[in-house]
Amino acid sequence: MDERCIFVTGASSDIGVELINSIGDNYSMIYAHYRNDNESFSALKESFGERLFPLKGDFLNREDPRHLLDIIKERGVFPDHFVHLPSDKMTGSRFHKRDPEDFRHSMDISFMSAAALLNGLIGSMAKKRYGRIIFMLSSCILGRAPAYQSPYVTSKYALFGLMKALSSEYASKGITVNGISPDMMDTRFHDGTLKKEVVLKENAEINPLGRNIAIGDVIPVISYLLSDAAEAVTGQNIAVTGGVR
């Protein structure tokens, strides 16, 4: 176990739980942000005990990221690694039928939370001249964007822009900043999607792999980007799509 600390936002998601289960033993401290508890996240807390420090927050409230920063500052243990997973659900509707609040929700959950948290954390990484930052992006920013998903797509492009900007600004400080863009995965993220099973089936059929992307396809990429082996990899958006894009 390294004397390193990781901060995972959206840790109660399917991919968040699997990520911590996979790489958690590499860290002496794990900050795990969640909005809603669930059985898998509760099991995660029990498994890692005191090494996992849960941080409850709703990123629709712009004060919550500041509150989480205050807790971290009070504990005095700052993360060396930061993995940002939260995203608003994809809901299909034409742009002219959208409420402007749809865009605020997507931006707050995905982009504004990352900007606010890193604003308070990246300085510590710069002082140590070491850091690893990863944003969960989406295959929607690879080539042609899906129709009827304008808030979701917009927030992912904003996060992509932040990744590019930070990677240039902090490369000389030993900090890498990268993104991962998976194609559609069969996770709880798509619960509530209209005709979910049909959408997943159709997407699997057009993928050269003959299936949708699995969480197990994404975790090794995150693990690599967090490792010392990826010291020279920064400003990159890694596509995990099975060749569909």
C-alpha positions in Angstrom: 0.0 0.0 0.0 1.4 3.4 -1.0 1.1 6.4 1.4 -1.2 8.0 -1.1 -4.7 9.4 -0.9 -7.3 9.2 -3.7 -10.6 11.1 -4.0 -13.3 9.4 -6.0 -16.4 11.5 -6.8 -19.5 9.5 -7.7 -18.1 6.6 -5.7 -21.5 5.0 -5.1 -22.0 4.5 -8.8 -21.5 1.0 -10.4 -18.1 2.1 -11.8 -17.1 4.0 -8.6 -17.7 0.9 -6.4 -15.9 -1.4 -8.8 -13.0 1.1 -9.2 -12.4 1.3 -5.4 -12.7 -2.4 -5.0 -10.1 -2.9 -7.7 -7.5 -0.3 -6.7 -8.4 0.7 -3.1 -5.7 -1.5 -1.6 -3.1 0.9 -3.2 -4.1 3.7 -0.9 -3.8 4.6 2.7 -6.8 7.0 2.5 -9.8 7.0 0.2 -12.2 9.9 0.1 -15.4 8.5 -1.4 -18.1 11.1 -2.4 -21.6 9.8 -2.8 -25.0 11.4 -3.2 -27.2 8.4 -2.3 -26.1 5.4 -0.3 -26.9 1.9 -1.7 -26.1 -1.7 -0.8 -22.9 -1.9 -2.9 -21.5 1.3 -1.4 -22.4 0.2 2.1 -20.5 -3.0 1.5 -17.6 -1.0 0.2 -17.5 1.1 3.4 -17.5 -2.1 5.5 -14.8 -3.7 3.4 -12.3 -0.8 3.7 -13.2 0.3 7.2 -11.4 3.5 8.4 -9.3 3.8 5.3 -12.5 4.9 3.4 -13.9 8.2 4.4 -17.4 8.8 2.9 -18.3 12.3 1.8 -22.0 12.9 1.2 -22.8 15.7 -1.2 -25.4 16.8 -3.8 -23.6 18.7 -6.6 -26.8 20.4 -7.6 -26.1 22.5 -4.5 -23.1 24.6 -5.4 -22.2 24.9 -1.7 -21.6 21.2 -1.3 -18.2 21.0 -3.1 -17.0 23.8 -0.8 -18.3 21.9 2.2 -16.4 18.8 1.1 -13.3 20.8 0.7 -13.7 22.2 4.2 -13.9 18.6 5.6 -10.7 17.6 3.7 -8.9 20.7 4.9 -9.9 20.0 8.4 -8.6 16.4 8.2 -5.3 17.7 6.8 -4.9 14.8 4.3 -5.1 16.0 0.7 -5.6 13.7 -2.3 -2.8 12.8 -4.6 -5.2 11.2 -7.1 -8.6 12.6 -8.2 -11.2 10.6 -10.2 -14.3 12.4 -11.2 -17.3 10.3 -12.2 -20.6 12.1 -11.6 -22.9 12.9 -14.6 -26.5 13.9 -15.0 -28.7 11.2 -16.5 -29.3 11.2 -20.3 -32.9 12.2 -21.1 -34.1 12.5 -24.6 -35.7 15.7 -25.7 -35.4 18.3 -28.5 -33.4 21.4 -27.7 -36.3 23.8 -28.2 -38.3 21.8 -25.7 -35.6 22.0 -23.0 -35.8 24.1 -19.9 -32.6 26.1 -19.2 -32.5 24.4 -15.9 -31.7 21.1 -17.7 -28.3 22.7 -18.7 -27.7 24.0 -15.2 -28.2 20.6 -13.7 -25.9 18.9 -16.1 -23.2 21.5 -15.8 -23.4 21.6 -12.0 -23.2 17.8 -11.6 -20.5 17.1 -14.1 -18.5 20.3 -14.7 -18.9 22.9 -11.9 -18.3 20.3 -9.2 -15.0 19.3 -10.8 -13.9 22.9 -11.2 -14.8 23.8 -7.7 -13.2 20.8 -6.1 -10.0 21.0 -8.1 -9.8 24.7 -7.4 -9.3 23.8 -3.8 -7.1 20.7 -4.3 -4.8 21.1 -7.2 -2.6 23.6 -5.3 -1.6 20.8 -2.9 -0.7 18.6 -5.8 1.4 21.4 -7.3 3.3 21.9 -4.1 4.1 18.2 -4.0 4.9 18.3 -7.7 2.8 15.2 -8.2 -0.8 14.4 -9.0 -3.1 12.3 -11.1 -6.5 13.7 -12.3 -9.0 11.7 -14.4 -12.4 12.8 -15.7 -15.0 10.4 -16.9 -16.0 11.8 -20.3 -18.1 10.1 -22.9 -18.0 8.7 -26.4 -20.6 11.4 -27.2 -17.6 13.8 -27.7 -16.0 11.4 -30.2 -17.2 12.3 -33.7 -21.0 12.8 -34.2 -22.9 13.6 -31.0 -26.2 11.8 -30.2 -29.3 13.8 -30.9 -31.7 14.9 -28.1 -29.0 14.9 -25.5 -27.9 18.6 -25.6 -27.4 19.2 -21.9 -25.4 16.0 -21.4 -23.2 16.5 -24.4 -22.6 20.2 -23.5 -21.5 19.3 -20.0 -19.1 16.6 -21.3 -17.5 19.0 -23.7 -17.1 21.5 -20.9 -15.3 18.9 -18.8 -13.2 18.0 -21.8 -12.1 21.6 -22.1 -11.2 21.8 -18.5 -9.1 18.6 -18.8 -7.2 20.1 -21.8 -6.6 23.4 -20.0 -5.4 21.9 -16.7 -3.2 19.4 -18.5 -1.3 22.3 -20.2 -1.2 24.4 -17.1 0.1 21.8 -14.6 2.2 19.4 -16.6 5.4 21.2 -15.3 4.2 20.5 -11.8 4.2 16.7 -12.2 0.4 16.6 -12.5 -1.3 14.6 -15.3 -4.9 15.3 -16.3 -6.7 12.9 -18.6 -10.1 11.8 -19.7 -11.8 8.5 -20.5 -14.6 8.2 -23.0 -16.4 4.9 -22.9 -19.2 3.9 -25.2 -22.5 2.8 -23.7 -22.2 0.6 -20.6 -25.0 -1.4 -19.1 -25.0 0.2 -15.6 -27.5 1.9 -13.3 -26.7 5.1 -15.1 -29.2 4.2 -17.8 -32.0 3.3 -15.4 -35.0 5.3 -16.3 -34.0 5.5 -20.0 -37.0 5.1 -22.3 -36.9 1.6 -23.7 -33.6 0.9 -22.0 -33.4 -2.7 -23.0 -34.0 -1.9 -26.6 -31.4 0.9 -26.6 -28.8 -1.3 -25.0 -29.5 -4.2 -27.4 -29.3 -2.0 -30.5 -26.1 -0.4 -29.3 -24.5 -3.8 -28.7 -25.5 -4.9 -32.2 -23.6 -2.1 -33.9 -20.5 -2.4 -31.7 -17.7 -4.4 -33.5 -17.3 -6.4 -30.2 -20.9 -7.5 -30.5 -21.6 -6.2 -27.0 -21.7 -3.1 -24.9 -18.7 -1.8 -23.0 -18.2 -3.4 -19.6 -17.0 -1.7 -16.4 -14.1 -4.2 -16.6 -13.0 -2.6 -19.9 -12.7 0.8 -18.2 -11.1 0.0 -14.8 -7.7 -1.1 -16.2 -7.5 2.2 -18.2 -8.1 4.2 -15.1 -5.6 2.1 -13.1 -3.0 2.7 -15.8 -3.6 6.5 -15.9 -3.2 6.7 -12.1 0.0 4.7 -12.2 3.6 5.9 -12.3 3.9 4.3 -15.7 1.6 7.0 -17.1 3.8 9.9 -16.0 4.2 11.2 -19.6 0.5 10.8 -20.5 -1.5 14.0 -20.0 -4.1 15.9 -21.9 -5.4 12.7 -23.5 -9.0 11.5 -24.0 -8.8 7.7 -24.1 -11.6 6.1 -26.1 -12.9 2.8 -24.8 -15.5 2.0 -27.4 -14.7 -1.4 -28.9 -14.0 0.3 -32.2 -17.5 1.8 -32.8 -16.0 5.3 -32.8 
